[in-house]
Amino acid sequence: MLAESPAPAKEPATDPPAADNAKCRQIVDGARRVFLAHGFEGASMNDIAKEAGVSKGTLYVYFENKERLFAAIVDEERSSHVERIFEFDYNSPDVEGTLLELSAAITAFICQPRIISAMRAVMGITERMPDIGAHFYNAGPGHSRKQLAKYLDLRVAAGQLAIEDTELAAAQFLEMSHGPLLKPMFFMANNTPPTKERIREVAQSAVRVFMAAYGVKK
C-alpha cells in the first residue's frame, strides 16, 4: 500500500548493509516473489516481510521502502543476466555471428514470463512514479542499447559497417530482435514463450535486415 512508502529518491540507493548480505538476499528473494505474485501496487512491506521470513523492523533496516526494494531487484537482474549477455568479444570481426548470438540471447531473456510481468508492473506505475520507470529503462533496455552501440562503433571504425548513429541502429536491431515475439506476450495476445528455434529464426531475420541496411558492400 502506497501509504507505507515514501516517494522514491531520484537515484535509489540499492547497496545492502555489508554486515549481513545473506539477510539482504533473503529479503530480495522474498520481495521478488511478492512482486511477481501481486505486482508493485499490490505488494506491501508487510507482505514482503512475511514472505521473506523477517520482521518488518528488519526489513526497514535494509530497505526504507518498496521502491528501493524494486530497484534492487532490477539492478540484480542487470548484473546477473543482462551484463552477462554482453560479455562477448567486442573486437570480433564476425559481425553477423556476433549479432545473431546477441539477438537470440537477449530475446530468450526478455521473453521470460517473470521479466514480462515485471515490465507490466513498471508500466502500470511509471506515470505516477517516473523514477521507477527511468531506473528500469536505464538498467535494461537503455543499458542494452548503449552496450550494443559500443560494439557497432568498433565495427564502424574497422570499416565493416556504415552507420551514422550507432545508438539508433542499436535500438533498431534490438527492436527487430525481440519486438515480434515480446509484444504479443506483453499484451497477452500470446502467453506461450517462443521456442529456441523461433527465437533463432527471428534473430536471423533481424541480422539480414540490419546488414542489408548498414553492412559495407564489398
Protein Blocks (a to p, Z undefined) as FASTA:
>chain_A
ZZlpccddfbdcfbdcfklmmlmmmmmmmmmmmmmmnojmlpcfklmmmmnopafklmmm
mpmbfklmmmmmmmmmmmmmmmmmmmccfkbcblmlmmmmmmmmmmmmmmpmklmmmmmm
mmmmmmmmmmlmmmmmmmmmmmmmmmmmmmmmmmmmnopaccfblmlmmmmmmmmmmmmm
mmmmmnopaccdcdfklmmmmmmmmmmmmmmmmpccZZ
